Amino acid sequence: MPTAAAAPAVAHEIRDPLLQEKAVDGLLHSLLGEDPVTAQKATCDAISGIVSSEQPTPAELDALLSLELHAERVSGELLTRYVDGDGTLRAFNLQDWIAALRLSKKFYQGYERMLRHTQQTSDPYWLGHAHFVVVRMFHHRQVEFLLRFIRFKKRIPGQWKELHETYKYALMRGIAMHSIVGGEESREAATTLEQQYIRLLLLEVINNGQFSPRDALGADAWFAGWARMLRLEWRETNGGVRVANRGFVVDLDGTDGLRRAGSVTPRNPLHLDPTPLQALIDKELAALTSPKRAATPRPMPSAPAGSRC
Protein backbone atom coordinates (compact mmCIF):
# COMPACT_ATOMS: atom_id res chain seq x y z
CA MET A 1 0.00 0.00 0.00
CA PRO A 2 1.40 3.43 -0.80
CA THR A 3 2.02 5.67 2.16
CA ALA A 4 -0.08 8.76 2.57
CA ALA A 5 1.60 11.87 1.28
CA ALA A 6 0.73 15.13 2.93
CA ALA A 7 -0.26 18.10 0.82
CA PRO A 8 2.44 20.71 0.29
CA ALA A 9 2.56 23.13 3.19
CA VAL A 10 0.50 26.25 2.72
CA ALA A 11 2.76 29.24 2.66
CA HIS A 12 2.29 31.68 5.52
CA GLU A 13 4.25 34.31 3.65
CA ILE A 14 4.54 34.58 -0.12
CA ARG A 15 7.85 36.14 -1.08
CA ASP A 16 6.73 37.52 -4.43
CA PRO A 17 5.16 40.94 -3.67
CA LEU A 18 2.68 40.59 -6.55
CA LEU A 19 1.42 37.27 -5.23
CA GLN A 20 1.24 38.60 -1.69
CA GLU A 21 -0.80 41.59 -2.82
CA LYS A 22 -3.19 39.77 -5.15
CA ALA A 23 -3.53 36.34 -3.57
CA VAL A 24 -3.58 37.21 0.10
CA ASP A 25 -4.29 40.79 1.17
CA GLY A 26 -6.94 41.75 -1.37
CA LEU A 27 -8.57 38.38 -1.75
CA LEU A 28 -8.97 37.14 1.79
CA HIS A 29 -10.81 40.31 2.75
CA SER A 30 -13.15 39.78 -0.20
CA LEU A 31 -13.86 36.22 0.87
CA LEU A 32 -15.12 37.48 4.20
CA GLY A 33 -18.00 39.22 2.44
CA GLU A 34 -21.51 37.85 2.43
CA ASP A 35 -21.95 37.56 -1.34
CA PRO A 36 -20.36 34.37 -2.75
CA VAL A 37 -20.55 35.66 -6.34
CA THR A 38 -18.40 38.66 -5.39
CA ALA A 39 -16.01 36.31 -3.59
CA GLN A 40 -15.88 34.06 -6.65
CA LYS A 41 -14.87 36.94 -8.90
CA ALA A 42 -12.15 38.03 -6.47
CA THR A 43 -10.87 34.45 -6.27
CA CYS A 44 -10.67 34.09 -10.05
CA ASP A 45 -8.79 37.39 -10.29
CA ALA A 46 -6.34 36.16 -7.65
CA ILE A 47 -5.78 32.87 -9.50
CA SER A 48 -4.95 34.85 -12.64
CA GLY A 49 -2.34 36.77 -10.65
CA ILE A 50 -0.84 33.61 -9.21
CA VAL A 51 -0.41 31.78 -12.52
CA SER A 52 0.65 34.73 -14.67
CA SER A 53 4.43 34.09 -14.64
CA GLU A 54 6.19 32.12 -17.37
CA GLN A 55 7.19 29.24 -15.08
CA PRO A 56 5.35 28.12 -11.95
CA THR A 57 7.23 28.30 -8.67
CA PRO A 58 6.74 26.45 -5.36
CA ALA A 59 5.48 29.73 -3.89
CA GLU A 60 2.76 29.86 -6.55
CA LEU A 61 1.64 26.33 -5.74
CA ASP A 62 1.48 27.24 -2.05
CA ALA A 63 -0.51 30.36 -2.90
CA LEU A 64 -2.96 28.37 -5.02
CA LEU A 65 -3.42 25.84 -2.22
CA SER A 66 -4.01 28.56 0.33
CA LEU A 67 -6.53 30.17 -1.98
CA GLU A 68 -8.33 26.86 -2.50
CA LEU A 69 -8.76 26.30 1.24
CA HIS A 70 -10.55 29.63 1.55
CA ALA A 71 -12.51 29.20 -1.70
CA GLU A 72 -13.95 25.85 -0.64
CA ARG A 73 -16.64 27.65 1.35
CA VAL A 74 -17.46 29.92 -1.59
CA SER A 75 -17.90 26.99 -3.96
CA GLY A 76 -20.10 25.16 -1.47
CA GLU A 77 -22.31 28.19 -0.90
CA LEU A 78 -22.78 28.75 -4.62
CA LEU A 79 -23.69 25.13 -5.23
CA THR A 80 -26.08 24.89 -2.29
CA ARG A 81 -27.71 28.24 -3.07
CA TYR A 82 -28.25 27.23 -6.69
CA VAL A 83 -30.05 24.03 -5.68
CA ASP A 84 -31.95 25.30 -2.63
CA GLY A 85 -32.01 29.09 -2.92
CA ASP A 86 -31.83 31.19 0.24
CA GLY A 87 -33.85 33.86 2.04
CA THR A 88 -33.51 36.36 -0.81
CA LEU A 89 -32.79 34.33 -3.97
CA ARG A 90 -34.89 31.62 -5.57
CA ALA A 91 -33.40 28.25 -6.40
CA PHE A 92 -31.79 27.66 -9.80
CA ASN A 93 -30.44 31.18 -10.08
CA LEU A 94 -28.25 30.90 -13.19
CA GLN A 95 -25.75 33.46 -11.90
CA ASP A 96 -24.81 31.15 -9.03
CA TRP A 97 -24.33 28.21 -11.38
CA ILE A 98 -22.14 30.24 -13.75
CA ALA A 99 -20.07 31.59 -10.85
CA ALA A 100 -19.44 28.09 -9.46
CA LEU A 101 -18.55 26.78 -12.93
CA ARG A 102 -16.08 29.60 -13.56
CA LEU A 103 -14.45 29.02 -10.19
CA SER A 104 -13.90 25.30 -10.80
CA LYS A 105 -12.58 25.93 -14.32
CA LYS A 106 -10.18 28.60 -13.09
CA PHE A 107 -8.67 26.32 -10.44
CA TYR A 108 -8.44 23.50 -12.98
CA GLN A 109 -6.56 25.74 -15.41
CA GLY A 110 -4.16 26.82 -12.66
CA TYR A 111 -3.28 23.26 -11.70
CA GLU A 112 -3.19 22.16 -15.35
CA ARG A 113 -0.52 24.78 -16.02
CA MET A 114 1.53 23.40 -13.15
CA LEU A 115 1.13 19.86 -14.47
CA ARG A 116 2.41 20.90 -17.90
CA HIS A 117 5.47 22.36 -16.21
CA THR A 118 5.93 19.17 -14.19
CA GLN A 119 5.85 17.07 -17.37
CA GLN A 120 8.60 19.20 -18.90
CA THR A 121 11.01 19.42 -15.98
CA SER A 122 13.32 17.16 -13.98
CA ASP A 123 13.02 19.36 -10.89
CA PRO A 124 12.59 17.00 -7.88
CA TYR A 125 10.18 19.43 -6.23
CA TRP A 126 7.64 19.29 -9.06
CA LEU A 127 8.07 15.58 -9.69
CA GLY A 128 7.51 14.99 -5.99
CA HIS A 129 4.28 17.00 -6.04
CA ALA A 130 2.88 15.69 -9.34
CA HIS A 131 0.37 13.40 -7.63
CA PHE A 132 -1.00 16.28 -5.60
CA VAL A 133 -1.38 18.52 -8.66
CA VAL A 134 -3.27 15.91 -10.71
CA VAL A 135 -5.62 15.05 -7.82
CA ARG A 136 -6.52 18.73 -7.46
CA MET A 137 -7.06 18.96 -11.23
CA PHE A 138 -9.43 16.00 -11.19
CA HIS A 139 -11.25 17.39 -8.14
CA HIS A 140 -12.09 20.60 -9.96
CA ARG A 141 -13.09 18.71 -13.10
CA GLN A 142 -15.40 16.64 -10.89
CA VAL A 143 -17.01 19.86 -9.61
CA GLU A 144 -17.54 20.96 -13.22
CA PHE A 145 -19.07 17.57 -14.12
CA LEU A 146 -21.42 17.84 -11.15
CA LEU A 147 -22.46 21.35 -12.13
CA ARG A 148 -23.18 20.22 -15.68
CA PHE A 149 -25.07 17.24 -14.27
CA ILE A 150 -27.45 19.40 -12.23
CA ARG A 151 -28.16 21.54 -15.30
CA PHE A 152 -28.80 18.40 -17.38
CA LYS A 153 -25.82 19.15 -19.62
CA LYS A 154 -23.51 16.50 -21.06
CA ARG A 155 -19.74 16.76 -20.98
CA ILE A 156 -17.84 18.87 -23.50
CA PRO A 157 -16.34 16.76 -26.34
CA GLY A 158 -12.67 16.07 -25.76
CA GLN A 159 -12.79 16.26 -21.97
CA TRP A 160 -12.56 12.50 -21.48
CA LYS A 161 -9.58 12.25 -23.83
CA GLU A 162 -7.82 14.94 -21.78
CA LEU A 163 -8.64 13.15 -18.52
CA HIS A 164 -7.53 9.78 -19.90
CA GLU A 165 -4.20 11.21 -21.03
CA THR A 166 -3.58 12.71 -17.59
CA TYR A 167 -4.49 9.43 -15.90
CA LYS A 168 -2.12 7.53 -18.21
CA TYR A 169 0.63 9.94 -17.19
CA ALA A 170 -0.13 9.19 -13.53
CA LEU A 171 -0.03 5.44 -14.20
CA MET A 172 3.29 5.80 -15.99
CA ARG A 173 4.68 7.75 -13.04
CA GLY A 174 3.24 5.25 -10.55
CA ILE A 175 1.30 7.94 -8.65
CA ALA A 176 -2.33 7.03 -9.37
CA MET A 177 -2.65 5.29 -6.01
CA HIS A 178 -0.71 7.81 -3.93
CA SER A 179 -2.92 9.15 -1.17
CA ILE A 180 -3.07 12.84 -0.34
CA VAL A 181 -4.65 14.59 2.60
CA GLY A 182 -5.64 18.20 2.98
CA GLY A 183 -4.04 20.66 5.35
CA GLU A 184 -5.23 21.31 8.89
CA GLU A 185 -7.87 23.77 7.68
CA SER A 186 -9.24 21.44 5.02
CA ARG A 187 -12.29 19.26 5.61
CA GLU A 188 -11.36 16.85 2.84
CA ALA A 189 -10.73 13.17 3.51
CA ALA A 190 -7.67 11.40 2.16
CA THR A 191 -8.09 10.51 -1.50
CA THR A 192 -6.18 9.17 -4.49
CA LEU A 193 -6.23 10.04 -8.17
CA GLU A 194 -7.82 6.68 -8.93
CA GLN A 195 -10.68 7.49 -6.55
CA GLN A 196 -11.20 10.89 -8.15
CA TYR A 197 -11.15 9.29 -11.60
CA ILE A 198 -13.74 6.66 -10.60
CA ARG A 199 -15.95 9.37 -9.14
CA LEU A 200 -15.86 11.23 -12.46
CA LEU A 201 -16.68 8.04 -14.34
CA LEU A 202 -19.65 7.27 -12.08
CA LEU A 203 -21.01 10.81 -12.44
CA GLU A 204 -20.99 10.52 -16.22
CA VAL A 205 -22.75 7.13 -16.16
CA ILE A 206 -25.84 8.47 -14.35
CA ASN A 207 -25.97 11.82 -16.17
CA ASN A 208 -29.05 10.81 -18.14
CA GLY A 209 -31.40 13.68 -17.31
CA GLN A 210 -33.46 11.61 -14.86
CA PHE A 211 -32.07 13.03 -11.60
CA SER A 212 -33.21 16.24 -9.95
CA PRO A 213 -30.45 18.67 -8.87
CA ARG A 214 -30.95 17.68 -5.23
CA ASP A 215 -30.75 13.98 -6.15
CA ALA A 216 -27.60 14.68 -8.19
CA LEU A 217 -25.92 16.17 -5.11
CA GLY A 218 -26.98 13.18 -3.08
CA ALA A 219 -25.64 10.75 -5.69
CA ASP A 220 -22.31 12.55 -5.83
CA ALA A 221 -22.03 12.40 -2.05
CA TRP A 222 -22.49 8.63 -2.23
CA PHE A 223 -19.96 8.30 -5.06
CA ALA A 224 -17.29 9.92 -2.91
CA GLY A 225 -17.54 6.95 -0.55
CA TRP A 226 -18.17 4.32 -3.20
CA ALA A 227 -15.01 5.29 -5.10
CA ARG A 228 -12.96 4.11 -2.12
CA MET A 229 -14.36 0.60 -2.53
CA LEU A 230 -13.71 0.23 -6.26
CA ARG A 231 -10.60 -0.37 -8.37
CA LEU A 232 -9.65 0.03 -12.00
CA GLU A 233 -7.68 -2.96 -13.23
CA TRP A 234 -6.07 -4.41 -16.31
CA ARG A 235 -7.09 -8.01 -16.97
CA GLU A 236 -4.30 -9.79 -18.79
CA THR A 237 -3.77 -13.27 -20.23
CA ASN A 238 -0.80 -14.80 -22.00
CA GLY A 239 -2.19 -13.44 -25.23
CA GLY A 240 -2.46 -9.85 -24.04
CA VAL A 241 -5.21 -7.72 -22.59
CA ARG A 242 -8.54 -9.40 -21.93
CA VAL A 243 -11.69 -7.54 -20.93
CA ALA A 244 -14.21 -9.32 -18.72
CA ASN A 245 -17.76 -9.76 -20.00
CA ARG A 246 -19.32 -8.21 -16.91
CA GLY A 247 -18.92 -4.89 -15.20
CA PHE A 248 -17.64 -1.80 -16.99
CA VAL A 249 -14.59 -0.74 -18.96
CA VAL A 250 -12.98 2.58 -19.77
CA ASP A 251 -10.73 2.93 -22.82
CA LEU A 252 -7.71 5.09 -21.97
CA ASP A 253 -7.14 5.65 -25.69
CA GLY A 254 -10.76 6.59 -26.31
CA THR A 255 -12.96 9.65 -25.92
CA ASP A 256 -15.71 8.23 -23.70
CA GLY A 257 -16.21 7.39 -20.05
CA LEU A 258 -17.40 4.04 -18.67
CA ARG A 259 -19.06 1.55 -21.00
CA ARG A 260 -20.59 -1.83 -20.22
CA ALA A 261 -18.10 -4.62 -20.79
CA GLY A 262 -18.90 -6.58 -23.92
CA SER A 263 -20.58 -3.62 -25.64
CA VAL A 264 -17.32 -2.09 -26.88
CA THR A 265 -13.89 -3.20 -28.07
CA PRO A 266 -11.48 -0.89 -26.24
CA ARG A 267 -7.85 -0.55 -27.31
CA ASN A 268 -6.41 0.28 -23.88
CA PRO A 269 -9.01 -0.84 -21.34
CA LEU A 270 -9.28 -0.63 -17.59
CA HIS A 271 -11.94 -2.77 -15.98
CA LEU A 272 -14.24 -1.66 -13.16
CA ASP A 273 -16.03 -4.42 -11.25
CA PRO A 274 -19.03 -3.03 -9.30
CA THR A 275 -19.39 -6.25 -7.24
CA PRO A 276 -17.90 -4.72 -4.04
CA LEU A 277 -20.86 -2.32 -3.95
CA GLN A 278 -23.51 -5.03 -4.04
CA ALA A 279 -23.45 -5.82 -0.32
CA LEU A 280 -23.47 -2.11 0.55
CA ILE A 281 -26.42 -1.37 -1.75
CA ASP A 282 -28.35 -4.36 -0.44
CA LYS A 283 -27.78 -3.12 3.10
CA GLU A 284 -28.98 0.38 2.22
CA LEU A 285 -32.08 -0.98 0.49
CA ALA A 286 -32.88 -3.12 3.51
CA ALA A 287 -32.54 -0.10 5.78
CA LEU A 288 -34.80 1.99 3.55
CA THR A 289 -37.56 -0.64 3.59
CA SER A 290 -37.35 -1.50 7.28
CA PRO A 291 -40.48 -0.56 9.34
CA LYS A 292 -38.42 1.64 11.68
CA ARG A 293 -36.83 3.56 8.81
CA ALA A 294 -40.16 3.91 7.03
CA ALA A 295 -41.57 5.69 10.09
CA THR A 296 -38.62 8.12 10.14
CA PRO A 297 -37.86 9.59 6.70
CA ARG A 298 -34.18 9.33 5.83
CA PRO A 299 -32.59 12.73 5.17
CA MET A 300 -30.96 13.33 1.81
CA PRO A 301 -27.16 13.51 2.02
CA SER A 302 -26.16 17.14 2.33
CA ALA A 303 -24.35 18.85 -0.51
CA PRO A 304 -20.63 18.45 0.03
CA ALA A 305 -18.92 21.81 0.61
CA GLY A 306 -17.51 22.75 -2.74
CA SER A 307 -18.37 19.20 -3.74
CA ARG A 308 -15.24 18.32 -1.83
CA CYS A 309 -13.35 15.08 -2.30
N, C-alpha and C positions, 0 to 999 in steps of 0.2 A: 504494500500500500504506500502511495506517496505521502510524504510528510506534509503537513499543512504549512503553507508559506504565508507569512503575514503580509498585508498590504504595505507598500512603501509608506514610510512615515510622512505624515502631513507636516509640511513646513510651517513653523511658527513665525518665521521671518523670511520673506522672499527678497533676495539680494538685488534683483533687477528692479530699479525704481519704477519703471513702467508697469511691471507686473504688480508691484506693491500698491501702486496707485489705483490701477484698474480692477484688479482681482480681489483686493482686500478692502481697502478703505471705502471706496465708493460703493462697492457691491453689497457688502455685508450690512450696511445701513439700509440699503434698499430692500434687502430681504426681510428686514424687521417690519416692513410696512404691512398693511392689512390686505392689499390687493395682490393676489398671486399673479395676475397678468402683468402688472408693473414689475414685479419681482422677476418674472420670466424674461422680460425684455432686458432688464439690467444684467441678468445672468448670461444671456446670449451675447450681449456686448462685451462682458468680461471674458467670455471664452474666446471671442475674436481677438482680444488683446493678448491673451495668453499664448495663442497658437500663431501669432503673426510673424515670428522670426523665421529665418530660413531653415534652421535646424533646431529641433526640440532639445531642451536641456532637462536635467533632473529637477531643477527648480520649477520648470513649467509643468512637469508631471505632478509634482507636489501641489502646485497651485490649482491644477485641474481637479485633483482629488479633494482638496479642501473645499473647493467650490461645489463639488458634487455632494459632499456631506450636507452642506447648507441647502442645496437646491432640492434635495430629496423631499423635504416638506412641501416645497412649492409644487413639484410634480404631483405629489399625492393630493394636494388640495385642488389642483386643476382637474384631475381625473375624477375625484369624488364629487366635486361641484358640477361637473358636466353630467354625471349620471343621476345625481340626486337633487341638484339645485341647492339653494340655501335660502336664508330669510328674505333676500332681495332679488335673487336671480332665479328664473325658472330652470328646470332641468334641460339638458341638451342645447345649452347655449354654445353656438358654434365657435365663438371667440375663445372659450375655454379649451375646446378641443384643438383648435389651431395652435394656441399657445403651448399646450402640452406637447403637441407633435413637433413644433419647432425646437422646443427645449431638448427633446430626445435626439432629434437629428443633429443638433449643434454639438452635443456631447459625443455622439457617435463620430462625427467628422473630426473632432479634436483627438480622440483616441485612435482613429484610423490613420491620421497623419503621423502619430507617434509609432504606430505599427509599421508603416512604410519605412520610416527611418530605421526601425529595429531590423527590418529585413535587409537593409543595405549597409549595415555597420557590423563591425566585430567588437564593438565596445561592450565589455562585460556587464556594465550597468544595465544597458538596454536589453541585452540577451537574457539577463537574470530577471528582468521584469516583464518579459514578453507575455508570459501566461496571465499576468495581471491585466495588461493592456487589452488582450483579446477577450477576456471575460467581461471587462467593462464595455467593450464594443458590443458584444452580444447582448448584454443586459439592456443597453439603450435601443438596440434593434428589436428586442422583445417588447419594450414599451411601445415602440412604433407599431409593431404587429398587433398588439392589444388595442391600441387606439384605432387602427384601421378595422379591427374586428368589431368594435362596438359601434362603428359607423357603417357596418355592413360593406366594407370595401376590401377587395382582394389585394394581395401583395402587388408591388410594382415589378414588372418583368425585369429579370436580371438580378434581383436581390438574392435569390437562392444560389445562383452561380457564384456570386460574391461571397456569400456565407460559406458555401462548400469549399471554395478556394482557401479561405482563412482557416477553416477547420482542418484541411489537408496540411496546411503549414504547421498547425499545432501538433498534428499527429507526427509529422516529420521531425519536429523538434522534441517530441516526447513530453509535451506539456498539457495535453488535453485532459489529463486526469489530475493535474496539480490542483490542490485545494487552496483557495484564498479566503481570508476572513477580512471583514471590514475593520476600521479603526475603532477606538473606544467610543466615539460618538455615533458610530453607525449601528443601525438596528438590523443589518443584514446577517443572515446565517452564512456559515461557510458554504462555498459552492465551487464547482469545477466548470471548465468550459464544456465538457460533455453534458453536464446537467443543463446548462443554459441552452445548448444546441437542441437537446431533447425537448425542452420546454417550448422552444420556437417551433419545432416540428409538430408537437401536439396542438399548439394554437392554430396552425395552418389547417390541420386535419378537420377540426370542428368549425372552421370559419365557413359555414354554409348558409348563413343568413337566417338560421332558425333559433338563434339565442338572443334574448333581450340583452341590452347593455349591462344590467345588473347581473344576469346569469353569466355573461362573459367574464365579468370580474370574479365571480365565484369560481368559474371553471379554471381561470388562470391561477387563482389561489390554490386550488387543488393540484394543478400541474406542478407548482413549485415543489410540493412534497413528493408527488409521483415520480418526478424526474430523478430523485435520489434512489429510487428502487429499480430503475431501468438501466440497461446498458446497450451500447451500439457495438456490434461485433462483426468481424469477418468470419465467414464459415468457409473453411478451406478443405479440399481433398487433395489426393496426389495429383489429380489432373488440373488443379487450379482452384479458382473461387467457385463456390457452390452456394446458391441462395436457397434457403428453406422455403417450403411451399406454404407455410403458415406465418402469421405475424405480418410485419411490415419491413420494407427496405427503403433506403435512401441512396440515390446514385450520386456519389461525390463528383462525378464528371458530368452530371446532368444539370437541368435548370428547374427542377421541381423539388418539392418536399417529400414527405412520406408517401409511399404507394403500397398497396397490398401486395404481399409476396405472391408471385405467380401471375400477376397481371401485367408485369413489365419485364424487360430483359436489360437490367442495368449493366453498365460497363465496369463500374467501380463501386460495388454495393457494400453498404453496412446494413446489418440486420438488427431489427428491434423486435424482441419477443415480449409481448404484453402480459405473458403468463404471471409474472410476479404480482401483477395488480389484481388478479382474479380474486384471491382470498380477501384482499382489502375491500374491493367493491362489494363482494358478497356480504361482508361484515357490515358495511355501511347500509346496504339495502335491508338487511335484517333489522338494523337499528331504526331505520326509517319506518318500517312496517310494524314495529313492536307496539303493543297497546299503550305502554307508558310514553313512548315517544310520540305516538299519535295524539295523546292528550295534551302534550306540550310541544307546540310547533318549533321546529329546529331553525335557528337563525341562519340566514345566509352568511357565508364567510365574508368578512369585511374586506373592502378594497385595500390591497396592500399599498402602503405609503410609497408613492412613486412607482407602483408595481414593482416593489423591490424584490431582489433575488431571494 
